[in-house]
Each structure stands twice: as structure tokens, then as C-alpha cells.
Amino acid sequence: MVAYDALTRHYDLLQARWVLSDRVADYARLVVPNGNSTEPLHRWFHLKEAYSSQLLGRLFKDACWEPSSELSLLDPFCGSGTTVVSAISAADSTNCAVRAVGVELNPFLWSLSSAKVSGLSEGAALAADVKNWLPHLESAYQCQLGEKHVTLSVTLNNQAYFSGEHLHSLLSLREAVASVSSERVKTLFSVALGSSVEGAGRLRRDGRALRFEAKRVPQDPWLLFRANVERMLEDLQAIPARQSSLDVTVARGDARKCDELTGGQQFEWIVFSPPYPNNIDYTEVYKTEAWALGLWDTPEEMKRQRLSTLRSHPSIKFPDVYHYKNSRHAGQVDLLLAPLLEAIPDDHYKFGREQVVRGYADDMFMVLEACRKVVKPHGRLVYVVGNSVHGSGDGRFVIAADLILARLAEFAGWRVEEIRIARMLKRRSYEAAHLRESVVVLRPA
């Protein structure tokens, strides 16, 4: 308990540095994907880890900010594209130009966010092309049903999860989609296929892992696919003709190098929600979609993907390399992390938890440094992050990511304007003062 008390005092001293406000009434429903499942484009795939499409508008309101001639925005953790799609929608109401870049490393989520951006950009014209390609797609699918297809995915090959018939249907659809020569249409069909995978089997994403549901009745992949395509067409056809300039891209790459991926552009707004420091490996959570789409051919490719992700989870051993050790803030970062590292119980989970603490801090320091290079002098960075509890019994401790990232941000050249408490969290019948989800606003120092 000595280490726990020391960690609590450490967090109390940290948050005393900044303005801490209770904004639960304003933000609790916005830091979760509230309303996204019924919103056009956002409803194409349910990403439980996303925040609401209404969050960006609230951030603009709280900043008393309205776009004038241009809205420039960067999201280095683009995910399903909520931020960039919301930016386009917000700018549409004022007819201002939009210049936005999203960065995403996960191959399926990159396809998803790219498809949404393409949809908003082209609307009814893209819908017409999708309709024109549908007969080819259906014909190709019927032909592929007569072929033999294989996958090296252990999960997809497990007949308790996916029947042989449904797996064959998914893989036949994959080959049919691959035969489409129009890249923009192929991307939409890929998303429609990815959105069909969960319903075709007995695995359910619960946000933390894939759960087996023995009593679940899987649905026909082709029917799911067609329903997803029809939903996309309905949304695309309703998009009005655009009056303002739109320059929005989603780069496939690493948030830690977002400055290199934006081509020297500067942004007024940088808004993101990084992976939280917990036990969730998002490569694992979305692996069935990636395998079904043929985004990996071998287990080695999947492992390379996992190793390239943010060090926010202990499910794989990452390289023991730390960028911050070569910075002038190395000693300060060590002091920042020391009470947290000392609070980790000396058990068989110790190595993995230490890896998360050091690795996550190092990776996010790199992200904050990269973002500082591309923000305009009067710009803002806003991140949404949840604090997490680890361990059990007397060995429980909280990783207060909102506070740790805020201090790292100061080392990276930012000024912390405000920490807005969005909601208090409760985990495994455990409550703690710093167990919460926050919206943190930074300005260039």
C-alpha cells in the first residue's frame, strides 16, 4: 500500500499543475460512440472504441471557434474516420474548405476510414459506380463459389466459430471483390465484406477481445454483404452536391511519424483518441476482418503488424527501445514514470506491465513531438484518453494516462490548457479518484 499511496500523491501533485474541470454533463455521451450506429457513413461499421460523431462540434463550441475560409485538421489515430468525417460535415454547414489528414496503421480500419472519406467526397457519383459494378461482383462471386479457397487463419478455420460453408462464402466474396478494377469501388466493397464477418460467425467483439457465443445463429455472408452495400448506397445517394473545396486523405502509417506523413502541412486542429494503456491488442480484436479481406497472407505478417502498433498492451514482447532516452527530458520522464513503475506488483505480470508503462509513454511522447511540428502557432491539440486499472486486490494500481500524457506534452513543447473530466469509470467493482476518461486540451507553448 506504500507504493499505492505514493502513486496517488504523485497523481494529485501532477493534476494540481493544471486546470481540472468536471465536464461530465457535457462530455460523458460524447467520448463513447453514442449515435454513430444510426448516423450516415458512421453506421457502416460499429467501432466500439470510437467517440461520438458529435464530439468535434462540442470542441468547436467550447473553443468559441467557427471555421472561416478553411478548416485544417489532423487525426493521427484515424480509426474508423470519425474525426475527419465529422470535420467534413461541420464544414459543410458553413461552406468553408476542408483540409484534413487522417493517419491509420490498422489495415482494415484504414480501408474503412478511406471508404468514408471517398463516400463523402463523391456521394451520388460513387453510388452510381457501385451500382454499375454490382452485377460483375455478383457474377464473380457465383463463379468463385465453385473454386477452392484457403486461409492460414486459425480463427477463421475453426468450425466452432465459422462453418465451412460460411467461410467458403466469405473467401469467395473476397476474391470477387479483388476482381473489381475500380479502386474506389473496391474499397467500399471491402468494407461491406469486413462488416459482414462478425455476423457470419459465432465470435463477437466486446471491445476487449473476441468472445465465443455458442448459441449465436450465424447469418448468410452474401445476404449480410448485400444489406451492407444497400446501406452504403442509401447514404451515398443522400449526400448533397458539395459547394466548398475538399482535400481530405487517410494515410496508411504510424502516428509516431505523422509529421513525415503530412507533407509539411500545418494544422489548426489536431484531435485524436489513442489506444489506451490497457490489455487490448486491436490487431487481435480486428483480425477476423483483416484475414477475411486477405490483408495478411501469413501469421508472420500479422505478427509484424502487431509489433508495429503502439505499445499499449502486454500481449506481445516489443523491442526494448526507448526514444525518450535520447532526449534532453530523459531524466524528467524517468521521474514521471518512477512512482508508477514502483506500484507494479512483483508477480508474473510485472514484465508486461512495465513494458506497457515505459513503452506507452515513449510512443506517446513521440506522437506529441510529431504533432508539435505540424500545429499552427494558434492551433490546438485535443486528445481523449481513459485511465485504466491493472492488477487485483491490494496490488491494484491506476495508469492515469490523462496526466502522464499531459506532462509528456509539456516536455514536447505544449501547454496544457485544461483537463476536462468526461466520465468517471468503474472497473471490476473498483473505484479510484483517478479512474476516469478525460478530454485534454493543449496549445503550443
C-alpha positions in Angstrom: 0.0 0.0 0.0 3.0 2.3 0.5 3.7 2.3 -3.3 -0.1 2.8 -4.0 -0.3 5.8 -1.7 2.9 7.3 -3.2 1.4 6.9 -6.7 -1.8 8.6 -5.6 0.1 11.6 -4.2 2.1 11.7 -7.4 -1.1 11.9 -9.5 -2.5 14.6 -7.1 0.6 16.7 -7.5 0.6 16.3 -11.2 -3.1 17.4 -11.7 -2.6 20.3 -9.4 -0.4 21.8 -12.2 -3.3 22.3 -14.5 -6.9 23.4 -14.7 -9.1 20.3 -13.9 -12.8 20.7 -14.6 -15.8 18.4 -14.2 -17.4 18.3 -17.6 -19.3 15.0 -17.2 -22.6 16.6 -18.1 -21.2 17.9 -21.4 -18.9 15.0 -22.5 -20.0 11.7 -21.0 -22.1 10.9 -24.0 -19.6 12.2 -26.5 -16.5 10.1 -25.6 -18.4 6.9 -26.5 -19.8 6.2 -30.0 -23.2 7.5 -29.0 -25.5 7.9 -32.0 -22.9 6.6 -34.5 -24.8 3.4 -35.2 -27.6 5.4 -36.9 -25.6 8.2 -38.5 -25.0 8.0 -42.2 -21.5 6.7 -43.0 -20.6 6.3 -39.4 -23.0 3.3 -39.3 -21.1 1.4 -42.0 -19.1 -0.4 -39.2 -19.6 -0.3 -35.5 -16.3 0.6 -33.8 -16.9 0.4 -30.1 -13.7 2.2 -29.3 -14.8 5.3 -31.3 -16.1 8.5 -29.9 -19.3 10.2 -31.0 -19.6 12.0 -34.3 -20.9 14.9 -32.3 -17.7 15.4 -30.2 -15.9 17.6 -32.7 -18.8 20.1 -32.8 -18.6 20.3 -29.0 -14.9 21.0 -29.1 -15.5 23.8 -31.6 -18.3 25.2 -29.4 -16.2 25.2 -26.2 -13.3 26.9 -28.1 -15.8 29.6 -29.4 -14.4 28.6 -32.8 -16.1 28.8 -36.2 -14.4 27.9 -39.5 -13.8 30.9 -41.7 -12.2 30.1 -45.1 -10.7 26.8 -44.1 -10.8 24.0 -41.5 -7.4 22.3 -41.2 -7.3 19.2 -39.1 -5.1 16.2 -38.3 -6.1 12.9 -36.7 -3.0 10.7 -36.2 -5.2 7.8 -34.9 -7.9 7.9 -37.5 -9.6 4.6 -36.7 -12.9 4.4 -38.4 -12.6 8.0 -39.6 -15.0 9.7 -37.1 -12.9 12.8 -36.7 -12.3 13.5 -40.4 -15.8 12.7 -41.4 -17.2 14.9 -38.6 -14.9 17.7 -39.8 -16.3 17.5 -43.4 -19.8 17.5 -42.0 -19.1 20.5 -39.7 -17.5 22.5 -42.6 -20.4 21.7 -44.9 -22.8 23.8 -42.8 -20.6 26.9 -43.3 -19.4 26.1 -46.9 -15.8 26.5 -45.8 -12.9 24.5 -47.4 -11.7 21.4 -45.5 -8.1 20.2 -45.5 -7.7 17.2 -43.3 -5.4 14.2 -42.9 -6.0 11.0 -41.0 -3.3 8.5 -40.2 -4.1 4.9 -39.5 -1.9 1.8 -39.2 -4.5 -1.0 -38.9 -5.2 -2.2 -42.5 -8.9 -2.8 -42.1 -9.6 0.4 -40.2 -7.6 2.3 -42.9 -9.9 0.8 -45.6 -12.9 1.8 -43.5 -11.9 5.4 -43.0 -10.8 5.8 -46.6 -14.1 4.5 -47.8 -16.0 7.0 -45.7 -13.9 9.9 -47.0 -14.3 8.8 -50.5 -18.0 8.5 -50.0 -18.4 12.0 -48.6 -16.3 13.4 -51.4 -18.1 11.7 -54.3 -21.6 11.0 -52.9 -24.1 10.0 -55.6 -21.4 9.7 -58.3 -19.7 6.9 -56.3 -23.1 5.3 -55.6 -23.7 5.1 -59.4 -20.4 3.4 -59.9 -21.1 0.9 -57.1 -24.4 0.0 -58.7 -22.7 -0.4 -62.1 -20.2 -2.9 -60.5 -22.7 -4.9 -58.6 -23.7 -7.3 -61.4 -20.0 -8.0 -62.0 -19.5 -8.6 -58.3 -22.4 -11.0 -58.0 -21.3 -12.9 -61.1 -17.7 -13.2 -59.9 -19.0 -14.3 -56.5 -21.0 -17.1 -58.1 -18.0 -18.2 -60.1 -15.8 -18.2 -57.0 -18.2 -20.4 -55.1 -17.1 -23.2 -57.4 -13.4 -22.7 -56.6 -11.3 -23.9 -53.7 -10.1 -21.2 -51.3 -7.8 -21.4 -48.3 -6.7 -19.2 -45.5 -4.0 -19.6 -42.9 -6.1 -18.0 -40.2 -6.5 -20.5 -37.4 -9.5 -18.5 -36.2 -11.4 -18.5 -39.5 -10.6 -22.2 -39.9 -12.1 -23.1 -36.5 -15.5 -24.5 -37.4 -16.9 -23.7 -34.0 -16.5 -20.1 -35.0 -17.2 -20.2 -38.7 -18.9 -23.1 -40.5 -17.1 -24.4 -43.6 -19.9 -23.1 -45.8 -19.8 -19.6 -44.4 -16.0 -19.5 -44.5 -16.1 -20.5 -48.2 -18.7 -17.8 -48.9 -16.5 -15.1 -47.2 -13.4 -16.2 -49.1 -15.4 -16.3 -52.3 -16.6 -12.8 -51.7 -13.0 -11.7 -51.0 -11.9 -13.0 -54.5 -14.9 -11.4 -56.1 -14.1 -8.0 -54.5 -10.5 -8.4 -55.6 -11.6 -8.7 -59.2 -13.1 -5.2 -59.2 -10.7 -2.9 -61.1 -12.0 0.4 -59.7 -10.1 1.0 -56.5 -12.7 3.4 -55.0 -15.5 0.9 -55.6 -13.3 -2.0 -54.4 -12.6 -0.1 -51.1 -16.4 0.2 -50.4 -17.0 -3.5 -51.3 -14.1 -4.4 -48.9 -15.7 -2.5 -46.1 -19.1 -4.1 -46.8 -17.4 -7.5 -46.6 -15.5 -6.6 -43.5 -18.7 -5.5 -41.9 -20.2 -9.0 -42.7 -17.6 -11.1 -40.9 -18.9 -10.8 -37.4 -22.5 -11.7 -38.2 -21.4 -14.7 -40.3 -19.8 -16.5 -37.3 -20.1 -17.0 -33.6 -17.4 -14.5 -32.5 -18.4 -11.2 -31.0 -16.1 -8.2 -30.5 -16.8 -6.8 -27.0 -14.2 -4.0 -27.2 -11.5 -6.0 -25.3 -11.4 -9.3 -27.2 -13.2 -11.7 -29.4 -15.8 -13.7 -27.4 -17.3 -17.1 -28.5 -21.1 -17.3 -28.4 -22.1 -20.9 -28.9 -25.8 -20.1 -29.1 -25.5 -17.4 -31.7 -27.1 -18.1 -35.1 -24.7 -17.1 -37.9 -26.2 -15.3 -40.9 -25.5 -15.9 -44.6 -22.4 -13.8 -45.6 -23.9 -12.9 -49.0 -27.1 -11.6 -47.5 -25.1 -9.6 -45.0 -22.9 -8.2 -47.7 -25.8 -7.1 -49.9 -27.5 -5.5 -46.9 -24.3 -3.6 -46.1 -23.9 -2.4 -49.7 -27.6 -1.2 -49.8 -27.0 0.8 -46.6 -23.9 2.4 -48.2 -25.8 3.2 -51.3 -28.6 4.8 -49.3 -26.1 7.1 -47.5 -24.1 8.0 -50.6 -27.2 8.9 -52.6 -28.3 11.3 -49.8 -25.1 13.3 -49.8 -25.7 16.7 -51.4 -23.5 18.2 -54.0 -20.5 19.9 -52.5 -20.1 23.6 -52.8 -16.7 24.0 -51.0 -13.2 22.7 -51.5 -12.4 19.3 -50.0 -8.8 18.0 -49.6 -9.1 15.0 -47.2 -6.8 12.0 -47.2 -6.2 9.0 -45.0 -2.5 8.0 -44.9 -1.6 4.4 -44.1 1.1 4.8 -41.5 2.4 5.3 -38.0 1.1 8.1 -35.7 4.6 8.4 -34.2 5.7 9.7 -37.7 2.6 11.8 -38.5 4.8 14.8 -39.2 6.5 12.9 -42.0 3.2 11.7 -43.4 1.5 15.1 -43.8 3.9 16.5 -46.4 4.9 19.7 -44.5 1.3 20.8 -43.9 0.3 22.7 -40.8 -3.0 22.2 -38.9 -5.2 24.4 -36.7 -6.8 21.4 -35.0 -5.3 18.1 -34.0 -7.9 15.8 -32.5 -7.4 12.1 -31.6 -8.1 9.3 -29.2 -5.0 7.0 -28.9 -5.2 3.4 -27.8 -5.5 3.4 -24.0 -2.8 1.7 -21.9 -4.6 -1.5 -21.1 -4.7 -5.1 -22.2 -6.4 -4.6 -25.6 -4.5 -5.7 -28.7 -6.5 -4.1 -31.5 -4.7 -6.2 -34.1 -6.2 -9.2 -32.4 -9.6 -7.7 -32.0 -9.9 -6.9 -35.7 -8.0 -9.9 -37.0 -11.0 -11.8 -38.5 -11.9 -8.8 -40.8 -8.2 -8.5 -41.8 -7.8 -12.2 -42.6 -11.2 -12.4 -44.4 -10.1 -9.5 -46.6 -6.8 -11.0 -47.4 -4.9 -8.2 -45.8 -2.5 -10.7 -44.4 -1.3 -13.9 -46.1 0.7 -15.4 -43.3 0.8 -15.4 -39.5 4.2 -13.7 -39.8 2.6 -10.7 -41.5 0.1 -10.5 -38.7 2.9 -10.6 -36.1 4.7 -7.8 -37.9 1.5 -5.7 -37.8 1.2 -6.3 -34.0 4.9 -5.3 -33.5 4.4 -2.1 -35.4 1.5 -0.9 -33.2 1.6 1.4 -30.2 3.0 -0.3 -27.0 -0.3 0.0 -25.2 -0.8 -3.7 -24.3 1.4 -6.6 -23.0 0.2 -9.3 -25.3 3.4 -9.4 -27.3 7.0 -8.6 -26.4 8.0 -5.4 -28.1 11.6 -4.3 -28.8 13.2 -2.8 -25.7 14.0 0.6 -27.4 13.1 4.0 -25.9 13.2 7.2 -27.9 12.9 9.5 -24.9 16.2 8.2 -23.5 18.0 10.3 -26.2 16.1 13.5 -25.5 17.0 16.3 -23.1 14.0 15.3 -21.0 15.1 11.7 -20.3 15.6 12.3 -16.6 12.3 14.1 -16.2 10.4 11.3 -18.0 12.1 8.8 -15.7 10.9 10.8 -12.6 7.4 11.0 -14.1 7.2 7.2 -14.5 9.1 6.1 -11.4 6.1 6.1 -8.9 4.0 4.2 -11.4 6.7 1.6 -12.0 7.2 1.2 -8.3 3.5 0.5 -7.8 3.6 -2.6 -10.1 3.3 -5.8 -8.0 6.2 -8.2 -8.2 4.3 -11.1 -9.9 4.4 -12.9 -13.2 2.7 -9.9 -14.9 5.4 -7.5 -13.8 7.4 -7.5 -17.1 4.4 -7.0 -19.3 3.1 -4.1 -17.2 6.5 -2.4 -17.0 6.6 -2.8 -20.8 3.2 -1.0 -21.1 4.2 1.9 -18.8 7.6 2.6 -20.4 6.6 1.7 -24.0 3.3 3.6 -24.0 4.9 6.7 -22.5 7.7 6.6 -25.1 5.4 6.1 -28.0 3.0 8.9 -27.0 5.9 11.2 -26.4 6.9 10.6 -30.0 3.4 11.3 -31.2 3.2 14.5 -29.2 6.5 15.6 -30.6 5.5 14.9 -34.1 2.2 16.7 -33.7 4.0 19.8 -32.2 5.9 20.1 -35.5 2.8 20.4 -37.6 0.5 22.5 -35.5 -0.2 26.2 -36.4 1.0 28.8 -33.9 -2.6 29.5 -32.7 -3.7 25.8 -33.1 -5.0 23.3 -30.6 -4.4 19.6 -29.9 -7.2 17.7 -28.1 -6.8 14.1 -27.0 -9.4 11.8 -25.4 -8.0 9.1 -23.2 -9.2 6.8 -20.5 -7.2 5.8 -17.4 -7.0 2.1 -16.6 -6.8 -0.1 -13.6 -4.4 -3.0 -13.5 -3.8 -5.9 -11.1 -6.1 -7.2 -8.4 -6.7 -6.9 -4.6 -4.1 -4.9 -2.8 -1.9 -5.0 -5.9 -4.3 -2.8 -8.0 -3.0 0.4 -9.5 -4.2 3.0 -12.0 -2.3 4.2 -15.0 -3.5 7.8 -15.2 -2.9 8.3 -18.9 -4.5 11.7 -19.0 -2.0 13.1 -16.5 1.0 11.2 -17.8 0.4 12.4 -21.4 -0.2 15.9 -20.2 3.2 16.1 -18.6 4.8 14.4 -21.6 3.1 17.0 -23.7 4.9 19.8 -21.8 8.2 18.1 -22.5 7.2 18.0 -26.2 6.6 21.7 -26.3 2.9 22.0 -25.4 1.0 24.0 -22.8 -1.9 22.2 -21.0 -4.9 24.5 -21.3 -7.4 22.2 -19.5 -8.2 18.7 -18.4 -11.9 18.1 -18.8 -13.2 15.1 -16.9 -15.7 13.4 -19.3 -16.8 10.5 -17.1 -15.7 8.6 -14.0 -15.0 4.9 -14.6 -15.6 1.8 -12.5 -13.8 -1.4 -13.2 -14.3 -4.8 -11.6 -16.2 -3.3 -8.6 -13.2 -0.9 -8.1 -13.3 2.8 -7.9 -10.4 5.2 -7.6 -10.0 9.0 -7.7 -8.1 9.0 -10.9 -10.0 6.3 -12.7 -11.7 8.3 -15.4 -11.9 9.3 -19.1 -10.8 12.8 -19.9 -10.7 15.3 -22.8 -7.4 17.2 -22.6 -6.8 20.5 -24.5 -3.2 21.5 -25.4 -1.9 24.7 -27.0 1.6 25.3 -28.4 3.9 26.5 -25.6 
